[in-house]
């Protein structure tokens, strides 16, 4: 299953970009990043039988194990793509939230775009590591 991060705003170069890249390079699952302008731009077409996850402060706060289980279930169901959408400064509208398969929050705080992308990259790596029984993840 392709893990596809679709993010509003450019990350550019610098320590944040390097940290995101470090986590994404560790992934053994296929991963793709699409950057869109802060406003406008064309959303890439979703793969057939995909699942859409919006990063949103009103979303579920999933423990890493639960995120791993969801990815595992979607993969077992034959989902071809998990699209993780990171919105711009204004976030997402009600229609976008309603159309999503999952709203995912990293706490109730609003995070800057660069931190949200970094946390997502780390959690994707952690979730896939859990599924591979890698010793990186520790419960407790």
Beta strands, then each sheet from edge to edge (+ up, - down):
strand 1: 2-8
strand 2: 31-36
strand 3: 50-60
strand 4: 81-86
strand 5: 102-104
sheet 1: 2+ 1+ 4+ 3+ 5+
end
